[in-house]
Amino acid sequence: MAVVVTEQSIAEWAPNEKVLLDAKSLLRKGALKKLAKNDDGTLAFGHCDGSGSSPYAVSMDLATGADKPTVRCSCPSRLFPCKHGVALLLAYAQKGALFPVEEPPKDLVQKREKQAQKAAAEKKPAAAAAAPRVNKTALAKKAKEQSDALDTLETFLVDLVSGGLGGLSGKSIEAIEHQAKRMADADMKRTAGVLTRLASYVSGEWLGDEDDDDAPGVRDVARGLGEAQEARIAFTLTQLYTTVRRGKKALEGKFVEEGTTQSEADAQLESILGKAWRLPELREAGYWVKNRRFLELAHERSDDEINEFATAIGFLVDLDDGSVVCEVTSLPFHTLPFTKLRSSRLGTLEIADAALYPGDLVNRRVRWDEKTEGVIRERPREAADYEAVHRHGKPLDPVLRAMRNQLKNPLHPLDAVFLVAAKKFGDVGGELVVEDEAGMRLVLRNMNDGRLPSTDALRHAAAAFGPGTLAVRLYYDLLKRAIYGDPLALFVGDEHLRLRA
């Protein structure tokens, strides 16, 4: 099957952002010449002006049998693909249908044949038998690198904590960032992200508190750490310590112990050790569901300025079992000019096959392959769909118990989305409160993260439509050491009132 080339995939294949920008510049300048393709469009070739005395020969092969094309260029660049190759990919994505059909150069045909022969040889029994030994060696090497990285992180955390918050300095921030790089090099990207966030908390950058008097490139500890900042730093250190402890158990094969489910163990392998699940792996491991119906409760976008990622999350209720799952799309900032995050789902989704990620979480991630025909159908919502939403609304007591259970693991999120059956809303002591049929109450507050005040929207919606089923994010306030509710949507009859713009 030929690889599909899109501007989004090209941004992912480019070795860095500079190459991508240079490729666009070449395209604008008209540096690509004599572009053509073969009769089935799986080979594209031509020339590109560069710094050499003569144009470079550049080509791409989409029938590689892999998940990305083979890009070749005669330039001396060590980057792969180079800017000339990326420029050809961009040109093909934009105007490939207009490329003239020509007989490809003989050397490209020969290279394709050699590549096909090599792929066929690797499928022979002898080669297949040898593959596990190679994989085991690679896995052992990676495990050793990760174990060493965790040992270094543990020593670093002991030194950092022993000095107390008063001992933090600009050198501490540099040391934290060095540890983040070490984790990233060991393919532990989540841990690297946590360390990057810690550096931001210490410097005050997450609050926009950078000192303008500092020399360029110099970062120092924020002046006068506030209670909220200290709470975030303390919790992040707890996360890192837990990462070390559980990461070592995972590497030693001792992670599945009493009190730890296989699902949670697999989830921690992903979050701690950087395992990136593929759909076939999830299916084989049993993390798979069939014939599910989902209705989106809320959809929101967040920008992680620290790690430079944009994320869109749709919270979906399973209309059959009532579980609330999340559909996640996350993209690095530099790809946003070429692609978009997923928009809100307005209909009812009928999913034939989907992966349900492991983990003892309230909101497990759901994912499916939309490129596969027949996997997803989005139809208009019906009265029965809304009846199912109301049927799955829960009293506050089991909801709060589920939230507290999730909080037991420091590596789990501090928030989760639930459906609550609300009997009434009211103000108590100046704060909005939801009360269930049993008289149990929950204080509703907006999370202090820049989102719009949905509590105000809920006041107006409840006054106009009355109580109903509330989609609410429960979150743990580190400073207050209490759980609050952040309202997302209100369902009254067959009305879906989204409380966020």
C-alpha positions as CSV (number, residue, x, y, z in Angstrom):
1,M,0.0,0.0,0.0
2,A,1.3,3.4,-0.9
3,V,2.1,6.0,1.8
4,V,-0.4,8.9,1.9
5,V,1.5,12.2,1.9
6,T,-0.2,15.1,3.7
7,E,1.2,18.4,5.0
8,Q,0.7,17.1,8.6
9,S,2.7,13.9,7.9
10,I,5.5,15.9,6.2
11,A,5.8,18.1,9.3
12,E,6.3,14.9,11.3
13,W,8.8,13.4,8.9
14,A,11.0,16.6,8.7
15,P,14.1,16.2,10.9
16,N,13.6,19.6,12.5
17,E,11.6,22.8,12.0
18,K,14.5,24.6,10.2
19,V,14.5,21.9,7.5
20,L,10.7,22.4,7.1
21,L,11.0,26.2,6.8
22,D,13.9,25.9,4.3
23,A,11.9,23.5,2.2
24,K,9.0,25.9,2.1
25,S,11.4,28.6,1.0
26,L,12.7,26.5,-1.8
27,L,9.1,25.8,-2.9
28,R,8.3,29.5,-2.9
29,K,11.4,30.3,-4.9
30,G,10.5,27.8,-7.6
31,A,13.7,25.8,-6.9
32,L,12.1,22.5,-7.9
33,K,12.4,21.7,-11.7
34,K,11.2,19.1,-14.1
35,L,8.9,17.4,-11.6
36,A,7.2,14.2,-12.8
37,K,5.8,10.9,-11.5
38,N,5.4,7.3,-12.7
39,D,2.1,5.9,-14.0
40,D,0.7,4.9,-10.6
41,G,1.9,8.0,-8.8
42,T,4.1,6.1,-6.3
43,L,7.3,7.5,-7.6
44,A,8.0,11.2,-8.0
45,F,11.3,12.7,-9.1
46,G,12.9,15.9,-10.4
47,H,15.6,18.4,-9.7
48,C,16.1,21.1,-7.1
49,D,18.4,24.1,-7.2
50,G,20.8,24.3,-4.3
51,S,24.2,25.5,-3.4
52,G,26.0,23.2,-5.8
53,S,27.0,24.1,-9.3
54,S,24.3,21.9,-10.8
55,P,20.8,21.0,-9.5
56,Y,20.4,18.1,-7.1
57,A,18.5,15.0,-8.2
58,V,15.6,14.4,-5.8
59,S,13.0,11.7,-5.6
60,M,10.5,10.0,-3.3
61,D,9.1,6.4,-3.3
62,L,5.7,5.9,-1.7
63,A,5.5,2.2,-2.3
64,T,8.1,1.3,0.4
65,G,6.0,-1.1,2.5
66,A,6.7,1.2,5.5
67,D,4.8,4.0,7.2
68,K,6.8,6.7,5.5
69,P,8.2,7.3,2.0
70,T,11.8,6.7,0.9
71,V,13.2,10.1,0.0
72,R,16.5,10.4,-1.9
73,C,18.7,13.4,-2.8
74,S,22.1,13.8,-4.4
75,C,23.0,16.7,-2.0
76,P,25.7,16.1,0.7
77,S,23.4,16.9,3.6
78,R,23.5,14.4,6.5
79,L,19.9,15.2,7.5
80,F,17.2,12.8,6.3
81,P,15.1,13.8,4.6
82,C,17.0,16.9,3.5
83,K,15.3,20.2,2.7
84,H,15.3,19.4,-1.0
85,G,13.5,16.1,-0.3
86,V,11.0,17.8,2.0
87,A,10.4,20.4,-0.6
88,L,9.5,17.6,-3.1
89,L,7.1,16.1,-0.6
90,L,5.4,19.4,-0.1
91,A,5.1,20.0,-3.8
92,Y,3.6,16.5,-4.2
93,A,1.1,17.0,-1.4
94,Q,0.0,20.3,-2.9
95,K,0.0,19.6,-6.7
96,G,1.0,16.0,-7.1
97,A,-2.1,15.3,-9.2
98,L,-0.7,17.8,-11.8
99,F,2.7,16.2,-12.1
100,P,3.2,14.9,-15.7
101,V,3.6,11.1,-16.0
102,E,7.0,10.0,-17.3
103,E,9.2,6.9,-17.3
104,P,11.2,7.0,-14.0
105,P,15.0,7.0,-14.2
106,K,16.5,3.5,-14.3
107,D,18.5,4.0,-11.1
108,L,15.3,4.7,-9.2
109,V,13.6,1.5,-10.6
110,Q,16.7,-0.5,-9.6
111,K,16.8,0.9,-6.1
112,R,13.1,0.1,-5.7
113,E,13.8,-3.5,-6.8
114,K,16.7,-3.8,-4.4
115,Q,14.5,-2.5,-1.6
116,A,11.8,-5.0,-2.4
117,Q,14.3,-7.9,-2.5
118,K,15.7,-6.8,0.8
119,A,12.2,-6.7,2.4
120,A,11.4,-10.1,0.9
121,A,14.6,-11.6,2.3
122,E,13.8,-10.3,5.8
123,K,10.5,-12.2,5.7
124,K,12.3,-15.6,5.1
125,P,12.1,-18.0,8.1
126,A,15.8,-17.8,8.9
127,A,15.7,-14.0,9.1
128,A,12.4,-14.2,11.0
129,A,14.0,-16.5,13.5
130,A,16.9,-14.2,14.0
131,A,14.6,-11.1,14.5
132,P,13.7,-11.8,18.1
133,R,17.4,-12.0,19.1
134,V,18.0,-8.6,17.5
135,N,14.9,-7.1,19.2
136,K,15.9,-8.6,22.6
137,T,19.3,-7.0,22.3
138,A,17.8,-3.7,21.4
139,L,15.3,-3.9,24.2
140,A,18.0,-4.9,26.7
141,K,20.1,-1.9,25.7
142,K,17.2,0.4,26.0
143,A,16.3,-1.0,29.4
144,K,19.9,-0.5,30.6
145,E,19.9,3.1,29.4
146,Q,16.6,3.8,31.2
147,S,17.8,2.1,34.4
148,D,20.9,4.2,34.4
149,A,18.8,7.3,33.8
150,L,16.5,6.5,36.7
151,D,19.5,5.9,39.0
152,T,20.8,9.4,38.0
153,L,17.4,10.9,38.5
154,E,17.1,9.4,42.0
155,T,20.5,10.8,43.1
156,F,19.6,14.1,41.7
157,L,16.2,14.3,43.5
158,V,17.9,13.4,46.8
159,D,20.4,16.2,46.3
160,L,17.7,18.7,45.2
161,V,15.3,18.0,48.1
162,S,18.0,17.9,50.7
163,G,18.7,21.6,50.1
164,G,15.1,22.6,50.5
165,L,13.2,25.2,48.5
166,G,15.5,27.9,50.0
167,G,18.5,26.2,48.4
168,L,17.2,26.5,44.8
169,S,19.1,28.6,42.4
170,G,19.7,29.3,38.8
171,K,22.1,26.3,38.8
172,S,19.3,24.1,40.1
173,I,17.2,25.1,37.1
174,E,20.1,24.2,34.7
175,A,20.5,20.8,36.6
176,I,16.8,20.1,36.2
177,E,16.9,20.8,32.5
178,H,19.9,18.6,32.2
179,Q,18.0,15.8,33.8
180,A,15.1,16.4,31.4
181,K,17.5,16.0,28.4
182,R,18.8,12.8,30.0
183,M,15.3,11.4,30.2
184,A,14.5,12.4,26.7
185,D,17.7,10.7,25.4
186,A,16.6,7.5,27.2
187,D,13.2,7.7,25.4
188,M,11.4,8.6,28.6
189,K,9.6,11.6,27.2
190,R,6.8,11.9,29.8
191,T,9.4,12.1,32.6
192,A,11.3,14.6,30.6
193,G,8.2,16.7,30.3
194,V,7.6,16.6,34.0
195,L,11.1,17.8,34.7
196,T,10.7,20.6,32.1
197,R,7.5,21.6,34.0
198,L,9.4,21.5,37.3
199,A,12.0,23.9,35.9
200,S,9.2,26.2,34.8
201,Y,7.6,26.2,38.3
202,V,10.9,26.9,40.0
203,S,11.7,29.8,37.6
204,G,8.2,31.2,37.7
205,E,7.9,31.1,33.9
206,W,4.5,29.3,34.1
207,L,3.2,32.5,35.7
208,G,5.0,34.8,33.3
209,D,7.4,35.9,36.1
210,E,10.6,35.9,34.1
211,D,13.0,38.6,35.3
212,D,13.6,41.1,32.6
213,D,16.8,42.2,34.3
214,D,18.4,38.8,33.7
215,A,21.0,38.4,31.0
216,P,19.8,36.6,27.9
217,G,19.7,32.9,28.4
218,V,20.1,33.2,32.2
219,R,17.3,31.9,34.4
220,D,16.9,32.2,38.1
221,V,14.5,31.2,40.8
222,A,11.3,33.2,41.0
223,R,11.4,35.8,43.8
224,G,9.2,34.8,46.7
225,L,7.7,31.4,45.9
226,G,4.0,31.6,46.6
227,E,1.9,28.8,48.2
228,A,0.5,27.7,44.9
229,Q,3.9,27.5,43.4
230,E,5.4,25.6,46.3
231,A,2.4,23.1,46.2
232,R,3.0,22.5,42.5
233,I,6.8,22.0,43.0
234,A,6.1,19.6,45.9
235,F,3.6,17.5,43.9
236,T,5.9,17.4,40.9
237,L,8.8,16.1,43.0
238,T,6.4,13.4,44.4
239,Q,5.6,12.5,40.8
240,L,9.3,12.2,39.9
241,Y,10.0,10.1,43.0
242,T,7.2,7.8,42.1
243,T,8.5,7.6,38.6
244,V,11.9,6.4,39.9
245,R,10.4,3.8,42.2
246,R,7.8,2.3,39.8
247,G,10.1,2.6,36.8
248,K,12.7,0.4,38.5
249,K,10.1,-2.2,39.3
250,A,8.9,-2.1,35.7
251,L,12.5,-2.7,34.4
252,E,13.1,-5.5,36.9
253,G,9.8,-7.2,35.9
254,K,8.4,-6.7,39.4
255,F,5.7,-4.2,38.5
256,V,2.8,-6.6,38.5
257,E,2.6,-7.1,42.3
258,E,-0.1,-7.4,44.8
259,G,-2.5,-4.5,44.4
260,T,-1.4,-3.6,40.9
261,T,-3.6,-4.7,38.0
262,Q,-2.1,-5.8,34.7
263,S,-3.9,-2.9,33.0
264,E,-2.3,-0.4,35.4
265,A,1.1,-2.1,35.0
266,D,0.8,-1.7,31.2
267,A,-0.3,1.9,31.6
268,Q,2.7,2.7,33.7
269,L,5.0,1.2,31.1
270,E,3.7,3.7,28.7
271,S,3.8,6.7,31.0
272,I,7.1,6.0,32.7
273,L,9.2,4.1,30.2
274,G,7.9,5.7,27.0
275,K,6.2,2.7,25.4
276,A,4.1,4.1,22.5
277,W,1.2,1.8,21.9
278,R,0.2,0.9,18.4
279,L,-3.3,-0.2,17.5
280,P,-2.3,-3.8,16.7
281,E,-0.5,-4.1,20.0
282,L,-3.5,-2.9,21.9
283,R,-5.7,-5.3,20.1
284,E,-3.3,-8.2,20.8
285,A,-3.1,-7.3,24.5
286,G,-6.9,-7.3,24.8
287,Y,-7.4,-3.5,25.2
288,W,-10.0,-3.5,22.5
289,V,-13.8,-2.9,22.3
290,K,-16.3,-3.5,19.6
291,N,-19.7,-2.0,18.5
292,R,-19.7,1.0,20.9
293,R,-21.9,4.1,20.8
294,F,-20.4,7.4,22.1
295,L,-21.8,10.8,22.6
296,E,-19.5,13.7,23.3
297,L,-20.1,15.5,26.6
298,A,-17.5,18.3,26.2
299,H,-14.7,19.2,23.9
300,E,-11.8,21.5,24.8
301,R,-8.4,22.6,23.6
302,S,-5.3,23.4,25.8
303,D,-1.9,24.8,24.9
304,D,1.1,23.5,26.8
305,E,3.4,26.5,26.5
306,I,6.1,24.7,28.6
307,N,6.4,21.6,26.4
308,E,5.1,23.4,23.3
309,F,2.2,21.0,22.5
310,A,-1.5,21.8,21.6
311,T,-4.0,19.2,22.7
312,A,-7.7,18.7,21.9
313,I,-9.7,16.4,24.1
314,G,-13.2,15.1,23.6
315,F,-14.9,13.6,26.6
316,L,-17.3,10.9,25.4
317,V,-19.8,8.9,27.3
318,D,-20.4,5.2,26.3
319,L,-24.1,5.1,25.9
320,D,-24.2,1.4,26.8
321,D,-22.1,1.1,29.9
322,G,-21.9,4.8,31.0
323,S,-18.1,5.0,31.2
324,V,-16.6,8.4,30.3
325,V,-13.6,8.1,28.0
326,C,-11.5,10.6,26.2
327,E,-10.5,11.1,22.5
328,V,-7.1,12.8,22.4
329,T,-5.4,14.7,19.6
330,S,-2.0,16.2,20.4
331,L,0.3,18.1,18.1
332,P,3.5,20.1,18.5
333,F,3.2,23.8,18.0
334,H,5.4,23.8,14.8
335,T,2.9,21.6,13.0
336,L,-0.2,23.7,13.6
337,P,0.2,25.9,10.5
338,F,-0.2,22.8,8.4
339,T,-2.8,20.8,10.2
340,K,-5.7,21.2,12.7
341,L,-6.6,19.6,15.9
342,R,-9.8,17.5,15.9
343,S,-13.0,19.5,16.2
344,S,-16.0,18.7,18.3
345,R,-18.2,15.7,17.6
346,L,-21.8,16.9,17.2
347,G,-23.5,13.6,16.4
348,T,-23.6,10.2,18.0
349,L,-20.6,8.0,17.1
350,E,-21.1,4.4,16.2
351,I,-17.7,2.7,16.4
352,A,-17.2,-0.8,15.1
353,D,-13.6,-1.4,16.5
354,A,-11.6,0.8,18.9
355,A,-8.7,0.5,21.3
356,L,-9.4,1.3,24.9
357,Y,-6.0,2.2,26.5
358,P,-4.9,0.4,29.7
359,G,-4.9,2.1,33.1
360,D,-6.9,2.2,36.3
361,L,-8.2,5.7,35.3
362,V,-11.7,7.1,35.3
363,N,-11.3,8.5,31.8
364,R,-9.4,5.9,29.7
365,R,-8.3,6.9,26.2
366,V,-10.2,5.6,23.3
367,R,-8.7,5.5,19.8
368,W,-9.7,4.1,16.4
369,D,-8.4,4.1,12.8
370,E,-10.7,6.4,10.8
371,K,-8.9,5.5,7.6
372,T,-10.3,2.0,7.8
373,E,-13.6,1.9,6.0
374,G,-16.6,1.1,8.2
375,V,-14.9,1.7,11.5
376,I,-16.8,4.9,12.4
377,R,-20.2,6.3,11.6
378,E,-21.5,9.6,12.9
379,R,-25.3,10.0,12.8
380,P,-27.7,12.6,14.2
381,R,-28.5,12.3,17.8
382,E,-31.8,10.7,18.8
383,A,-34.1,11.0,21.9
384,A,-32.9,7.5,23.0
385,D,-29.3,8.9,23.1
386,Y,-30.2,11.6,25.6
387,E,-32.2,9.1,27.6
388,A,-29.1,7.0,28.0
389,V,-27.0,10.0,29.1
390,H,-29.6,10.7,31.9
391,R,-29.7,7.1,32.8
392,H,-25.9,7.0,33.4
393,G,-25.9,10.1,35.7
394,K,-24.6,9.0,39.1
395,P,-25.0,10.3,42.7
396,L,-22.1,12.2,44.2
397,D,-21.0,9.6,46.6
398,P,-19.7,6.9,44.1
399,V,-18.3,9.7,41.9
400,L,-16.2,11.1,44.8
401,R,-15.0,7.7,45.8
402,A,-13.8,7.0,42.2
403,M,-12.0,10.3,42.2
404,R,-10.3,9.6,45.5
405,N,-9.2,6.2,44.3
406,Q,-7.6,7.7,41.2
407,L,-5.7,10.2,43.3
408,K,-3.9,7.4,45.2
409,N,-1.5,7.1,42.3
410,P,0.7,10.3,42.0
411,L,1.2,9.5,38.3
412,H,-2.5,9.8,37.6
413,P,-4.1,13.1,36.6
414,L,-5.5,15.3,39.3
415,D,-8.8,15.5,37.5
416,A,-11.4,13.4,35.9
417,V,-14.8,13.9,34.1
418,F,-18.0,12.3,35.4
419,L,-21.8,12.4,34.8
420,V,-23.6,13.5,37.9
421,A,-27.4,13.3,38.4
422,A,-28.1,16.8,39.8
423,K,-31.3,17.5,41.8
424,K,-30.6,21.2,42.2
425,F,-28.1,24.0,42.1
426,G,-27.7,26.8,44.5
427,D,-25.4,29.3,46.1
428,V,-23.9,28.5,49.5
429,G,-21.6,31.1,51.1
430,G,-21.3,32.8,47.8
431,E,-20.2,29.6,45.9
432,L,-22.2,27.6,43.4
433,V,-23.1,24.1,44.7
434,V,-24.7,21.0,43.1
435,E,-26.8,18.7,45.2
436,D,-27.9,15.2,44.4
437,E,-31.0,13.2,45.3
438,A,-29.4,12.1,48.6
439,G,-28.7,15.6,49.7
440,M,-24.9,15.3,49.1
441,R,-23.2,18.5,47.9
442,L,-20.2,19.5,45.8
443,V,-18.8,23.0,45.5
444,L,-18.3,24.1,41.9
445,R,-15.3,26.2,41.0
446,N,-13.5,26.8,37.8
447,M,-10.0,25.4,37.6
448,N,-7.4,28.2,37.9
449,D,-6.0,27.6,34.4
450,G,-7.4,30.4,32.3
451,R,-10.5,28.6,31.1
452,L,-13.7,30.6,30.8
453,P,-16.0,30.8,33.9
454,S,-18.4,28.0,33.2
455,T,-19.9,28.3,36.7
456,D,-21.5,31.6,35.5
457,A,-22.8,29.8,32.4
458,L,-24.2,27.0,34.6
459,R,-26.1,29.5,36.8
460,H,-27.9,30.9,33.7
461,A,-28.5,27.5,32.1
462,A,-29.9,26.0,35.3
463,A,-32.1,29.1,35.8
464,A,-33.5,28.8,32.3
465,F,-33.8,25.0,31.9
466,G,-33.7,23.6,35.5
467,P,-31.5,20.8,36.9
468,G,-30.5,17.8,34.9
469,T,-27.5,15.6,34.3
470,L,-24.2,17.5,34.8
471,A,-21.0,16.7,33.0
472,V,-18.4,17.9,35.5
473,R,-14.7,17.7,35.9
474,L,-13.7,16.9,39.4
475,Y,-10.2,18.2,40.3
476,Y,-8.0,18.2,43.4
477,D,-6.8,21.6,44.5
478,L,-3.3,21.1,45.7
479,L,-3.4,24.3,47.8
480,K,-6.8,23.8,49.4
481,R,-6.3,20.0,49.6
482,A,-9.9,19.5,48.5
483,I,-11.9,18.2,45.6
484,Y,-14.0,20.7,43.6
485,G,-16.2,20.4,40.5
486,D,-15.6,22.3,37.2
487,P,-18.9,22.2,35.2
488,L,-18.5,21.3,31.5
489,A,-22.1,20.7,30.2
490,L,-25.6,20.4,31.4
491,F,-28.2,17.9,29.9
492,V,-31.8,18.7,30.4
493,G,-34.2,16.5,28.4
494,D,-32.8,16.4,24.9
495,E,-30.9,19.7,25.4
496,H,-27.1,19.6,25.5
497,L,-26.0,22.9,27.0
498,R,-22.2,23.3,26.6
499,L,-20.9,25.6,29.3
500,R,-17.6,26.4,27.6
501,A,-17.2,28.5,24.5
